Amino acid sequence: MNAPNPSGWRPAMGVAAPEGFESPTVSGDRALMLEEPLIFELREPGTTGVDIDDLELEPLDTLAGFLRAEAPALPGLTEPETVRHYTRLSRQNYAIDLGPFPLGSCTMKHNPRLNEKLARLPGFADVHPLQPQQTVRGALAAINELAVWLIELTGMHGVAMSPKAGAHGELCGLLCIKAAIEARGEDRTVILVPESAHGTNPATAAFAGFSVESIPATADGRVDLAALTAKLGPHVAGVMITNPNTCGLFERDMKAISDAVHAAGGYVYCDGANFNAIVGKVRPGDLGIDAMHINLHKTFSTPHGGGGPGSGPVVLSEALAPFGPLPWTARMADGTVRLIEEEDAATEMPTSFGRMAAFHGQMGMFTRALTYILSHGADGLRQVAEDAVLNANYVLRSLDDVLDAPFGAAGPCMHEALFSDAGLAEGFSTLDMAKGLIDEGFHPMTVYFPLVVHGAMLIEPTETESKAGLDRFIASMRSLAERAKAGDETLKSAPHFAPRRRLDETLAARKPVLTWQG
Ligand SMILES: *Cc1c(COP(=O)(O)O)cnc(C)c1O
């Protein structure tokens, strides 16, 4: 156990004393950049944030002999120390309200404050999943209103609202496909997945009991239609295609792909994580898609990335909707909305594949997404897609003279701009660029994804970033690219100005130390 460290003093790690000063500050803090030890290093045994009287009665041992003999070794902090500890730590974090979050594929949306206001209305915030249905009619009607919008925007037939996030939605879609194939009495065991797919796609297919075969890409970063068609046959249950794909490109052959898959008896799953680039412009139903998850937390705002919940409703075609999960949100003939549960399934949804989640979905996320949709309207949603694509192309064309853009010559991108490490000086990598961005005060872009591009840097600027904000980011990226091309060694040890310097990430991932070892 470390010695108590009452003053919390700790030398600032990694930051050199400013010019003219012999040492960093005594406190370890640098003006408003505050250092903070681990809570266990602040420990002062015996101190607590609350006053609790000593227990005078013998405690009843209802724990079959497992009652603690000694108090747990909890860190002892007063109430103000506890508040300061967590507030100091929170200030070392990056957040969407501090600056751009250029994470490609993650779609860090603008989260309007209006969403939060409505999500906190007691009628939405305080509902309990076990309440009798007749006491939550308003909440169910709101879920149904969102469902109607999702169906309208995608041109699909039905929607399963309960999946908890994108990957869970993928599982829901594939279980629908599995049930549909079983209902036809067929045995199809293969799912085709493009090489550039998000890792969740092959993982989901395997989890659902399918085997995975990969589809190669063409030189311009899209699915190779001829190669895909050649793989189709009576053993193929379906394909999982991301559109726009993870290289930030629209799959122009999508309708031809769907037609070929359907002709061969398979189903088309679309990974809809990038729907924000085409919402209001293209309806997946018109492209022949049978199932697609919508990451509400990517396309329709709702905060994520800091541990906030996701929500991944799955829109389904007429062929797959009857196989959807329970509970299923349905509008009844009298206009009320009801959840079809197991007890009604035999009569009302006999082909459902069953339950895949304990409850009905994320009410807070439904409320935020519905608020976002209603406050934007159909025209506003279309503009969201247009602005996302415009911003990404501005980034692409502002950097493609200093960074390699593997598919840049093929034309405009969609909502994210893809670069590679080709052309950086020997020994310089994408990681150095990402760490340099931290010194510049930006959250790094997505790195080393998609895997089909060596040293990938995937940049997705949120649609609400202004031109001035994008110019600042671009200026930082240009400077980093120039330093990496010129072989500036200082970049290899970035970040220099962050509370912590470059970590051994491999060691941290392989041998994480998750408990305090005093
Ligand atoms: C984010 C993402 C997923 C997974 O979605 P989660 O909500 O994180 O489970 C799947 N595919 C793509 C392309 C994604 O960007």
The ligand as an ORCA input file, in Angstrom:
! r2SCAN-3c Opt
* xyz 0 1
  C     -20.277      1.332    -35.229
  C     -20.347      0.334    -36.294
  C     -20.885     -0.949    -36.058
  C     -21.290     -1.441    -34.678
  O     -22.230     -0.630    -34.055
  P     -22.332     -0.537    -32.449
  O     -23.494      0.335    -32.237
  O     -21.027      0.027    -31.985
  O     -22.520     -1.943    -31.950
  C     -21.007     -1.816    -37.128
  N     -20.587     -1.454    -38.358
  C     -20.042     -0.250    -38.622
  C     -19.619      0.089    -40.018
  C     -19.890      0.685    -37.596
  O     -19.343      1.883    -37.847
*
